[in-house]
Amino acid sequence: MITSLAAQAGPVPAAVYGATPQVARFESVARRGGGIGPGEAAHVARAAYGGRVLAVHSVEGGAVYRVRLLVGGQVRVVLVDARSGRVLR
């Protein structure tokens, strides 16, 4: 069975992907309920689109993370599924 490198490496420290300290603070809380935390959501969004993470917010009752990225001088909003870690949009 093949697993992703991200799954093998575990959580990514906030300093690595340029997220705010607030994201790091909430990572452990999100992990208790299963799925991915805001830090991983930021990492997934940045891996898909590049840029710098501006903010990560939980939406739709915690089922989705809305990640705001600064890419090429423009703000891009990426939705990441909180359970699977897949980019939804």
N, C-alpha and C positions, 0 to 999 in steps of 0.2 A: 504494500500500500504506500502511495506517495503522499507525503504531507507537505504543506507549504513551509517555506523557510520561516515565515512570520510565526507560524504555529509552533515550530521547533524552538525559536528564539525566546518566546514568551513576551511579556509586556515590554513596550518600548518606553524608556524614560522620557519625560516631557521635554527635557533639554535637547534630545536628539531630533525631534521633529519641530521644534520651535514653538510649541504651544505655551499658553499662559500657565502660571502656577495653579490657577483655578482648575484646569483640566486635570493636572496631576493629583490634586486633592480629592477629586471625585472618582478617580479610577478604582480605588479599592471598594468604594461603596457600590459601584455598578457591578463589580465582579461577584459580589455576594448573590445576586439574582441570576447568574448565568449569562451567557452571551459575551459580548465584548464591552469594554469600557470606552469612555470618550477618547482616551489616549490612542487606543487601537483604531477607533473610527477616524481620528485625525491622520494617523499613519496610513490607513487604507486610502483615504481621499487624496492625500499628498502623493502617494505612490501612483495613483491613477492619473492625476492631473498636474502634479508638480506644484511649484509655488510655495507660499508661506501661509501657515495656518493663522488665521485671525481670531477665530472663535469656534467653539463646539457647544451645541445646545441639544438637549434631549427634547424631542417633540413626539406628538401622537402617543401620549401616555408612556413614554419611555421605549417605544417599539422602534424608533428611528432616531438617528443623530443627524442634525443639520450642521454641516461643517462649512464654514466660510473660509475661502482661500483667496490670497492675492496672487493672481497669475498674470504675468505680463502687464501689470498696471491696472488690471480689471479685477473686480471681486467676482468670484464664482462660488455658487452655492452647490454643495454636493450632499446628497442624502445617502446615509449608510444604514443598512439594516442592523439593529442592535443585537439580534440573535445570531445571524450568520456572518456578519461582517461584509456582506456584498454591497457594492455600490448600486443604489436604486436609480439614481439620476445624477 
